[in-house]
Amino acid sequence: MKLQAILGVILLIAGAVLLSYPGIIVKKREKVLDFGPIQATAEREELVPIPRLIGATVLGSGVVLLVLSARK
């Protein structure tokens, strides 16, 4: 298989994954209480959204690379 075709398949898979997930969950720790020697922290989850345009662009790039590799 040509390198261009392999890269096209990888981009197709990555684009499909990006379109299927709404975002990335990031866990953050923050101090809730800081009173002398007593400290309390809380772990919070935050969803960082992935724009659909990025997934569609990656998917489209994979299709273009596959079509171009098939023509040669």
N, C-alpha and C positions, 0 to 999 in steps of 0.2 A: 504494500500500500504506500502511496506517496505521502510525503510529509504534509502537503497541503490538504489531502483528504483526511488524514488523521487529525489535524488541527480543526478541520471543519466538523468532524464528529464530536470532538471535545467541546467545541463551542455550542453545538446543538444540544448536547446534554446539559452543559452549564446554563444555557438560556432557558431550557425547560425547567430546571431546578429553580432558577431565579424567579420564573413566572409562577411556580407553584407555591412558594413560601411567601408569606406576607412581610417577613422581616427577620431580623436577628435579635435574639434575646440576650441582653447584656445584664450581668449581675453586678451591682454596686454595693459596697459597704460604706455606711456613713455613721458617724457618732450621733447617738440619740441623747446620751447623758454623759456629762463629764464633770463629776463632782469630786475633786481631789483624787484619792486613790481608787474611787469607784468610777468605772467606765462601762457604758453599755453601747453596743453597736447593733445596727439593724441591716439586714441584707435585703435589698430591693431589686426587683426585676424590672427592666425597662425594655420596651420593644422599639428597636430602631428600624423604621420602615425602609424597604428597598423599592425604589421607584419602578413601576412596570415598564417604563420606557427603556431602562437599562437591560432588563431581561429580554425585551423584544428586540433590542439592537443586537445583543449577543446572539440570540437565536437567528436573526436575519443574516448576520455575518457568517454564521456556520453554514446556512443554506447557500449563500453566495460562494463560499469557498468550496463546498461540495460540487456545485454546478460548474465552477471554473476548473476544478480538477478532473471532472468527467469529460470536459470538452477537449482537453489536451491529449 
